[in-house]
Amino acid sequence: MKVFIRLEADADLDGIFEWIAKDNPRAAVDMIRRIRAKLGLLATTGFAEIGRRGRERGTRELIVAPYIIVYEVRKKRDELVVLGVFHGAMRR
């Protein structure tokens, strides 16, 4: 399955990195690696729907504490689209 990251989600990742890097650049790198590793897992055959059902119809959510990856599976196109990455405490 192909994974596409929307520009908004990519901006979310940049923001996460910048926020954490202010205090601890190494932790920022580690967090982005953890998130990207989960995205890689989603691309693996049979794993696209491991996240829980999302708040919005047709979406799924995968936790990488304390962040939530919100994505949509498009089975007919064999693709997964990452819509956003949010801190669990954020109001969405």
N, CA, C and O atoms as a Tinker XYZ file with bonds, in Angstrom:
   368  protein
     1  N      0.841000   -1.176000    0.000000    73     2
     2  CA     0.000000    0.000000    0.000000    64     1     3
     3  C      0.888000    1.241000    0.000000    63     2     4     5
     4  O      1.878000    1.312000    0.728000    81     3
     5  N      0.524000    2.203000   -0.816000    73     3     6
     6  CA     1.276000    3.457000   -0.881000    64     5     7
     7  C      0.774000    4.393000    0.215000    63     6     8     9
     8  O     -0.426000    4.480000    0.474000    81     7
     9  N      1.713000    5.091000    0.853000    73     7    10
    10  CA     1.370000    6.054000    1.892000    64     9    11
    11  C      1.656000    7.451000    1.369000    63    10    12    13
    12  O      2.763000    7.744000    0.917000    81    11
    13  N      0.639000    8.317000    1.434000    73    11    14
    14  CA     0.787000    9.710000    1.044000    64    13    15
    15  C      0.577000   10.580000    2.275000    63    14    16    17
    16  O     -0.362000   10.367000    3.042000    81    15
    17  N      1.439000   11.543000    2.455000    73    15    18
    18  CA     1.325000   12.470000    3.583000    64    17    19
    19  C      0.890000   13.820000    3.028000    63    18    20    21
    20  O      1.623000   14.449000    2.264000    81    19
    21  N     -0.296000   14.260000    3.411000    73    19    22
    22  CA    -0.786000   15.557000    2.949000    64    21    23
    23  C      0.126000   16.664000    3.454000    63    22    24    25
    24  O      0.809000   16.505000    4.466000    81    23
    25  N      0.133000   17.765000    2.756000    73    23    26
    26  CA     0.971000   18.898000    3.149000    64    25    27
    27  C      0.677000   19.346000    4.577000    63    26    28    29
    28  O      1.589000   19.719000    5.316000    81    27
    29  N     -0.584000   19.310000    4.959000    73    27    30
    30  CA    -0.962000   19.706000    6.314000    64    29    31
    31  C     -0.345000   18.773000    7.357000    63    30    32    33
    32  O      0.116000   19.221000    8.407000    81    31
    33  N     -0.343000   17.491000    7.062000    73    31    34
    34  CA     0.245000   16.511000    7.984000    64    33    35
    35  C      1.755000   16.670000    8.046000    63    34    36    37
    36  O      2.358000   16.519000    9.108000    81    35
    37  N      2.363000   16.975000    6.906000    73    35    38
    38  CA     3.807000   17.208000    6.876000    64    37    39
    39  C      4.149000   18.445000    7.712000    63    38    40    41
    40  O      5.155000   18.466000    8.422000    81    39
    41  N      3.308000   19.466000    7.621000    73    39    42
    42  CA     3.499000   20.662000    8.443000    64    41    43
    43  C      3.329000   20.335000    9.925000    63    42    44    45
    44  O      4.031000   20.887000   10.772000    81    43
    45  N      2.390000   19.432000   10.235000    73    43    46
    46  CA     2.221000   18.987000   11.627000    64    45    47
    47  C      3.513000   18.361000   12.142000    63    46    48    49
    48  O      3.943000   18.646000   13.260000    81    47
    49  N      4.128000   17.514000   11.331000    73    47    50
    50  CA     5.380000   16.861000   11.736000    64    49    51
    51  C      6.488000   17.888000   11.954000    63    50    52    53
    52  O      7.261000   17.784000   12.906000    81    51
    53  N      6.560000   18.877000   11.070000    73    51    54
    54  CA     7.560000   19.946000   11.244000    64    53    55
    55  C      7.326000   20.690000   12.557000    63    54    56    57
    56  O      8.271000   20.995000   13.285000    81    55
    57  N      6.060000   20.978000   12.849000    73    55    58
    58  CA     5.731000   21.677000   14.089000    64    57    59
    59  C      6.072000   20.860000   15.326000    63    58    60    61
    60  O      6.574000   21.395000   16.314000    81    59
    61  N      5.801000   19.583000   15.269000    73    59    62
    62  CA     6.143000   18.686000   16.389000    64    61    63
    63  C      7.643000   18.702000   16.615000    63    62    64    65
    64  O      8.115000   18.839000   17.744000    81    63
    65  N      8.385000   18.560000   15.525000    73    63    66
    66  CA     9.844000   18.564000   15.636000    64    65    67
    67  C     10.337000   19.871000   16.255000    63    66    68    69
    68  O     11.135000   19.853000   17.192000    81    67
    69  N      9.867000   20.992000   15.738000    73    67    70
    70  CA    10.320000   22.298000   16.231000    64    69    71
    71  C      9.986000   22.493000   17.705000    63    70    72    73
    72  O     10.803000   23.003000   18.470000    81    71
    73  N      8.780000   22.084000   18.099000    73    71    74
    74  CA     8.352000   22.253000   19.487000    64    73    75
    75  C      9.245000   21.455000   20.450000    63    74    76    77
    76  O      9.708000   21.978000   21.464000    81    75
    77  N      9.469000   20.204000   20.118000    73    75    78
    78  CA    10.286000   19.353000   20.995000    64    77    79
    79  C     11.749000   19.779000   20.953000    63    78    80    81
    80  O     12.430000   19.769000   21.979000    81    79
    81  N     12.230000   20.149000   19.779000    73    79    82
    82  CA    13.653000   20.496000   19.597000    64    81    83
    83  C     14.067000   21.728000   20.396000    63    82    84    85
    84  O     15.248000   21.900000   20.698000    81    83
    85  N     13.112000   22.584000   20.741000    73    83    86
    86  CA    13.448000   23.761000   21.556000    64    85    87
    87  C     14.119000   23.343000   22.854000    63    86    88    89
    88  O     15.052000   23.996000   23.322000    81    87
    89  N     13.638000   22.252000   23.430000    73    87    90
    90  CA    14.181000   21.772000   24.702000    64    89    91
    91  C     15.149000   20.611000   24.551000    63    90    92    93
    92  O     16.087000   20.463000   25.334000    81    91
    93  N     14.908000   19.777000   23.519000    73    91    94
    94  CA    15.717000   18.572000   23.396000    64    93    95
    95  C     15.745000   18.094000   21.940000    63    94    96    97
    96  O     14.880000   17.324000   21.522000    81    95
    97  N     16.740000   18.549000   21.168000    73    95    98
    98  CA    16.816000   18.170000   19.755000    64    97    99
    99  C     16.850000   16.653000   19.524000    63    98   100   101
   100  O     16.254000   16.161000   18.565000    81    99
   101  N     17.526000   15.930000   20.374000    73    99   102
   102  CA    17.604000   14.477000   20.211000    64   101   103
   103  C     16.233000   13.820000   20.389000    63   102   104   105
   104  O     15.873000   12.906000   19.648000    81   103
   105  N     15.479000   14.294000   21.375000    73   103   106
   106  CA    14.133000   13.760000   21.599000    64   105   107
   107  C     13.232000   14.076000   20.406000    63   106   108   109
   108  O     12.368000   13.274000   20.050000    81   107
   109  N     13.430000   15.233000   19.794000    73   107   110
   110  CA    12.642000   15.608000   18.617000    64   109   111
   111  C     12.905000   14.640000   17.469000    63   110   112   113
   112  O     11.974000   14.187000   16.803000    81   111
   113  N     14.167000   14.329000   17.245000    73   111   114
   114  CA    14.530000   13.374000   16.187000    64   113   115
   115  C     13.923000   12.008000   16.495000    63   114   116   117
   116  O     13.373000   11.356000   15.607000    81   115
   117  N     14.021000   11.581000   17.738000    73   115   118
   118  CA    13.481000   10.276000   18.138000    64   117   119
   119  C     11.964000   10.206000   17.933000    63   118   120   121
   120  O     11.452000    9.190000   17.464000    81   119
   121  N     11.250000   11.265000   18.278000    73   119   122
   122  CA     9.793000   11.261000   18.137000    64   121   123
   123  C      9.391000   11.181000   16.666000    63   122   124   125
   124  O      8.500000   10.412000   16.307000    81   123
   125  N     10.037000   11.964000   15.826000    73   123   126
   126  CA     9.716000   11.928000   14.400000    64   125   127
   127  C     10.045000   10.551000   13.823000    63   126   128   129
   128  O      9.309000   10.049000   12.973000    81   127
   129  N     11.120000    9.945000   14.266000    73   127   130
   130  CA    11.457000    8.576000   13.824000    64   129   131
   131  C     10.369000    7.584000   14.237000    63   130   132   133
   132  O      9.984000    6.718000   13.453000    81   131
   133  N      9.876000    7.715000   15.471000    73   131   134
   134  CA     8.820000    6.811000   15.946000    64   133   135
   135  C      7.551000    6.969000   15.111000    63   134   136   137
   136  O      6.913000    5.982000   14.744000    81   135
   137  N      7.196000    8.202000   14.819000    73   135   138
   138  CA     5.994000    8.456000   14.020000    64   137   139
   139  C      6.179000    7.894000   12.617000    63   138   140   141
   140  O      5.288000    7.224000   12.097000    81   139
   141  N      7.315000    8.158000   12.007000    73   139   142
   142  CA     7.571000    7.671000   10.638000    64   141   143
   143  C      7.641000    6.139000   10.598000    63   142   144   145
   144  O      7.252000    5.525000    9.605000    81   143
   145  N      8.134000    5.526000   11.672000    73   143   146
   146  CA     8.158000    4.059000   11.730000    64   145   147
   147  C      6.733000    3.506000   11.730000    63   146   148   149
   148  O      6.459000    2.500000   11.074000    81   147
   149  N      5.827000    4.155000   12.460000    73   147   150
   150  CA     4.420000    3.720000   12.467000    64   149   151
   151  C      3.808000    3.897000   11.087000    63   150   152   153
   152  O      3.024000    3.060000   10.642000    81   151
   153  N      4.164000    4.988000   10.406000    73   151   154
   154  CA     3.661000    5.197000    9.047000    64   153   155
   155  C      4.154000    4.087000    8.125000    63   154   156   157
   156  O      3.416000    3.616000    7.259000    81   155
   157  N      5.392000    3.676000    8.313000    73   155   158
   158  CA     5.934000    2.565000    7.528000    64   157   159
   159  C      5.195000    1.271000    7.811000    63   158   160   161
   160  O      4.965000    0.469000    6.906000    81   159
   161  N      4.825000    1.069000    9.058000    73   159   162
   162  CA     4.060000   -0.124000    9.429000    64   161   163
   163  C      2.702000   -0.131000    8.732000    63   162   164   165
   164  O      2.240000   -1.174000    8.269000    81   163
   165  N      2.068000    1.039000    8.661000    73   163   166
   166  CA     0.773000    1.132000    7.997000    64   165   167
   167  C      0.856000    0.743000    6.525000    63   166   168   169
   168  O     -0.119000    0.252000    5.957000    81   167
   169  N      2.000000    0.957000    5.913000    73   167   170
   170  CA     2.192000    0.625000    4.498000    64   169   171
   171  C      2.314000   -0.879000    4.276000    63   170   172   173
   172  O      2.139000   -1.358000    3.156000    81   171
   173  N      2.611000   -1.616000    5.327000    73   171   174
   174  CA     2.784000   -3.059000    5.231000    64   173   175
   175  C      1.440000   -3.733000    4.971000    63   174   176   177
   176  O      0.438000   -3.401000    5.604000    81   175
   177  N      1.427000   -4.663000    4.054000    73   175   178
   178  CA     0.201000   -5.378000    3.696000    64   177   179
   179  C     -0.491000   -5.933000    4.937000    63   178   180   181
   180  O      0.127000   -6.618000    5.752000    81   179
   181  N     -1.765000   -5.631000    5.069000    73   179   182
   182  CA    -2.560000   -6.135000    6.172000    64   181   183
   183  C     -2.569000   -5.267000    7.418000    63   182   184   185
   184  O     -3.301000   -5.562000    8.363000    81   183
   185  N     -1.772000   -4.203000    7.444000    73   183   186
   186  CA    -1.676000   -3.378000    8.645000    64   185   187
   187  C     -2.343000   -2.015000    8.522000    63   186   188   189
   188  O     -2.342000   -1.247000    9.484000    81   187
   189  N     -2.911000   -1.697000    7.367000    73   187   190
   190  CA    -3.468000   -0.365000    7.138000    64   189   191
   191  C     -4.583000   -0.007000    8.113000    63   190   192   193
   192  O     -4.794000    1.170000    8.407000    81   191
   193  N     -5.284000   -0.993000    8.606000    73   191   194
   194  CA    -6.423000   -0.690000    9.465000    64   193   195
   195  C     -6.181000   -1.028000   10.936000    63   194   196   197
   196  O     -7.128000   -1.300000   11.675000    81   195
   197  N     -4.921000   -1.011000   11.360000    73   195   198
   198  CA    -4.639000   -1.328000   12.767000    64   197   199
   199  C     -5.050000   -0.205000   13.708000    63   198   200   201
   200  O     -5.240000   -0.431000   14.903000    81   199
   201  N     -5.188000    1.002000   13.174000    73   199   202
   202  CA    -5.627000    2.110000   14.016000    64   201   203
   203  C     -7.106000    1.988000   14.351000    63   202   204   205
   204  O     -7.862000    1.313000   13.653000    81   203
   205  N     -7.498000    2.645000   15.415000    73   203   206
   206  CA    -8.908000    2.646000   15.811000    64   205   207
   207  C     -9.735000    3.489000   14.831000    63   206   208   209
   208  O     -9.181000    4.282000   14.070000    81   207
   209  N    -11.028000    3.315000   14.853000    73   207   210
   210  CA   -11.906000    4.151000   14.036000    64   209   211
   211  C    -11.758000    5.592000   14.479000    63   210   212   213
   212  O    -11.697000    5.887000   15.673000    81   211
   213  N    -11.701000    6.484000   13.508000    73   211   214
   214  CA   -11.514000    7.898000   13.810000    64   213   215
   215  C    -12.791000    8.617000   14.171000    63   214   216   217
   216  O    -13.886000    8.064000   14.066000    81   215
   217  N    -12.638000    9.858000   14.597000    73   215   218
   218  CA   -13.796000   10.683000   14.939000    64   217   219
   219  C    -14.620000   11.011000   13.702000    63   218   220   221
   220  O    -15.849000   11.056000   13.759000    81   219
   221  N    -13.946000   11.236000   12.598000    73   219   222
   222  CA   -14.624000   11.538000   11.343000    64   221   223
   223  C    -14.865000   10.242000   10.582000    63   222   224   225
   224  O    -14.013000    9.353000   10.570000    81   223
   225  N    -16.009000   10.141000    9.958000    73   223   226
   226  CA   -16.347000    8.928000    9.206000    64   225   227
   227  C    -15.291000    8.652000    8.131000    63   226   228   229
   228  O    -14.869000    9.552000    7.405000    81   227
   229  N    -14.881000    7.399000    8.049000    73   227   230
   230  CA   -13.916000    6.980000    7.045000    64   229   231
   231  C    -12.465000    7.184000    7.423000    63   230   232   233
   232  O    -11.568000    6.885000    6.635000    81   231
   233  N    -12.223000    7.696000    8.637000    73   231   234
   234  CA   -10.842000    7.891000    9.070000    64   233   235
   235  C    -10.472000    6.865000   10.129000    63   234   236   237
   236  O    -11.332000    6.216000   10.724000    81   235
   237  N     -9.183000    6.739000   10.344000    73   235   238
   238  CA    -8.655000    5.873000   11.386000    64   237   239
   239  C     -7.626000    6.687000   12.155000    63   238   240   241
   240  O     -7.108000    7.686000   11.656000    81   239
   241  N     -7.335000    6.249000   13.379000    73   239   242
   242  CA    -6.381000    6.952000   14.233000    64   241   243
   243  C     -5.415000    5.951000   14.853000    63   242   244   245
   244  O     -5.822000    4.931000   15.408000    81   243
   245  N     -4.153000    6.259000   14.748000    73   243   246
   246  CA    -3.113000    5.405000   15.320000    64   245   247
   247  C     -2.335000    6.223000   16.337000    63   246   248   249
   248  O     -1.883000    7.328000   16.038000    81   247
   249  N     -2.180000    5.688000   17.520000    73   247   250
   250  CA    -1.509000    6.387000   18.615000    64   249   251
   251  C     -0.009000    6.130000   18.581000    63   250   252   253
   252  O      0.448000    4.991000   18.486000    81   251
   253  N      0.736000    7.217000   18.663000    73   251   254
   254  CA     2.174000    7.186000   18.926000    64   253   255
   255  C      2.323000    8.206000   20.056000    63   254   256   257
   256  O      2.623000    9.378000   19.825000    81   255
   257  N      2.107000    7.729000   21.280000    73   255   258
   258  CA     1.967000    8.608000   22.438000    64   257   259
   259  C      3.061000    9.668000   22.489000    63   258   260   261
   260  O      4.240000    9.356000   22.325000    81   259
   261  N      2.675000   10.907000   22.715000    73   259   262
   262  CA     1.333000   11.422000   22.974000    64   261   263
   263  C      0.614000   11.930000   21.711000    63   262   264   265
   264  O     -0.319000   12.725000   21.816000    81   263
   265  N      1.032000   11.488000   20.545000    73   263   266
   266  CA     0.466000   11.978000   19.285000    64   265   267
   267  C     -0.506000   10.977000   18.662000    63   266   268   269
   268  O     -0.448000    9.776000   18.927000    81   267
   269  N     -1.393000   11.504000   17.832000    73   267   270
   270  CA    -2.386000   10.709000   17.124000    64   269   271
   271  C     -2.215000   10.969000   15.627000    63   270   272   273
   272  O     -2.280000   12.109000   15.167000    81   271
   273  N     -1.997000    9.894000   14.885000    73   271   274
   274  CA    -1.908000    9.978000   13.430000    64   273   275
   275  C     -3.316000    9.716000   12.897000    63   274   276   277
   276  O     -3.891000    8.656000   13.144000    81   275
   277  N     -3.862000   10.675000   12.172000    73   275   278
   278  CA    -5.192000   10.524000   11.583000    64   277   279
   279  C     -4.993000   10.240000   10.098000    63   278   280   281
   280  O     -4.302000   10.973000    9.391000    81   279
   281  N     -5.622000    9.149000    9.645000    73   279   282
   282  CA    -5.423000    8.758000    8.249000    64   281   283
   283  C     -6.677000    8.146000    7.658000    63   282   284   285
   284  O     -7.635000    7.821000    8.359000    81   283
   285  N     -6.635000    8.001000    6.347000    73   283   286
   286  CA    -7.751000    7.452000    5.593000    64   285   287
   287  C     -7.213000    6.347000    4.692000    63   286   288   289
   288  O     -6.194000    6.530000    4.026000    81   287
   289  N     -7.884000    5.213000    4.666000    73   287   290
   290  CA    -7.490000    4.094000    3.808000    64   289   291
   291  C     -8.363000    4.123000    2.562000    63   290   292   293
   292  O     -9.590000    4.143000    2.648000    81   291
   293  N     -7.722000    4.126000    1.421000    73   291   294
   294  CA    -8.440000    4.097000    0.139000    64   293   295
   295  C     -8.116000    2.765000   -0.536000    63   294   296   297
   296  O     -7.183000    2.659000   -1.332000    81   295
   297  N     -8.909000    1.759000   -0.198000    73   295   298
   298  CA    -8.639000    0.389000   -0.639000    64   297   299
   299  C     -8.625000    0.248000   -2.156000    63   298   300   301
   300  O     -7.753000   -0.425000   -2.706000    81   299
   301  N     -9.574000    0.870000   -2.834000    73   299   302
   302  CA    -9.649000    0.721000   -4.285000    64   301   303
   303  C     -8.394000    1.239000   -4.984000    63   302   304   305
   304  O     -8.011000    0.735000   -6.040000    81   303
   305  N     -7.770000    2.230000   -4.399000    73   303   306
   306  CA    -6.549000    2.809000   -4.976000    64   305   307
   307  C     -5.289000    2.203000   -4.366000    63   306   308   309
   308  O     -4.176000    2.509000   -4.795000    81   307
   309  N     -5.468000    1.345000   -3.366000    73   307   310
   310  CA    -4.350000    0.746000   -2.647000    64   309   311
   311  C     -3.431000    1.823000   -2.074000    63   310   312   313
   312  O     -2.210000    1.776000   -2.218000    81   311
   313  N     -4.073000    2.804000   -1.412000    73   311   314
   314  CA    -3.296000    3.884000   -0.816000    64   313   315
   315  C     -3.853000    4.296000    0.533000    63   314   316   317
   316  O     -5.013000    4.050000    0.863000    81   315
   317  N     -2.995000    4.920000    1.286000    73   315   318
   318  CA    -3.314000    5.418000    2.609000    64   317   319
   319  C     -2.891000    6.878000    2.631000    63   318   320   321
   320  O     -1.771000    7.204000    2.237000    81   319
   321  N     -3.765000    7.754000    3.082000    73   319   322
   322  CA    -3.475000    9.178000    3.108000    64   321   323
   323  C     -3.443000    9.660000    4.559000    63   322   324   325
   324  O     -4.429000    9.539000    5.285000    81   323
   325  N     -2.306000   10.203000    4.967000    73   323   326
   326  CA    -2.172000   10.756000    6.312000    64   325   327
   327  C     -2.741000   12.172000    6.270000    63   326   328   329
   328  O     -2.263000   13.030000    5.529000    81   327
   329  N     -3.766000   12.392000    7.078000    73   327   330
   330  CA    -4.472000   13.672000    7.084000    64   329   331
   331  C     -3.883000   14.667000    8.076000    63   330   332   333
   332  O     -3.905000   15.875000    7.840000    81   331
   333  N     -3.359000   14.158000    9.180000    73   331   334
   334  CA    -2.803000   15.030000   10.194000    64   333   335
   335  C     -2.171000   14.245000   11.326000    63   334   336   337
   336  O     -2.418000   13.050000   11.494000    81   335
   337  N     -1.349000   14.939000   12.101000    73   335   338
   338  CA    -0.725000   14.344000   13.285000    64   337   339
   339  C     -0.924000   15.360000   14.408000    63   338   340   341
   340  O     -0.449000   16.493000   14.328000    81   339
   341  N     -1.632000   14.940000   15.453000    73   339   342
   342  CA    -2.030000   15.862000   16.512000    64   341   343
   343  C     -1.574000   15.371000   17.880000    63   342   344   345
   344  O     -1.479000   14.168000   18.125000    81   343
   345  N     -1.297000   16.315000   18.757000    73   343   346
   346  CA    -1.020000   15.968000   20.149000    64   345   347
   347  C     -2.331000   15.517000   20.774000    63   346   348   349
   348  O     -3.375000   16.122000   20.526000    81   347
   349  N     -2.292000   14.486000   21.565000    73   347   350
   350  CA    -3.492000   13.939000   22.175000    64   349   351
   351  C     -4.276000   14.932000   23.025000    63   350   352   353
   352  O     -5.488000   14.785000   23.182000    81   351
   353  N     -3.602000   15.939000   23.575000    73   351   354
   354  CA    -4.267000   16.924000   24.418000    64   353   355
   355  C     -4.854000   18.081000   23.613000    63   354   356   357
   356  O     -5.559000   18.931000   24.157000    81   355
   357  N     -4.556000   18.105000   22.298000    73   355   358
   358  CA    -5.061000   19.202000   21.455000    64   357   359
   359  C     -6.545000   19.061000   21.220000    63   358   360   361
   360  O     -7.088000   17.958000   21.164000    81   359
   361  N     -7.169000   20.168000   21.088000    73   359   362
   362  CA    -8.571000   20.184000   20.680000    64   361   363
   363  C     -8.589000   20.179000   19.159000    63   362   364   365
   364  O     -8.020000   21.062000   18.516000    81   363
   365  N     -9.247000   19.177000   18.592000    73   363   366
   366  CA    -9.252000   19.047000   17.132000    64   365   367
   367  C    -10.535000   19.509000   16.541000    63   366   368
   368  O    -10.705000   19.466000   15.323000    81   367
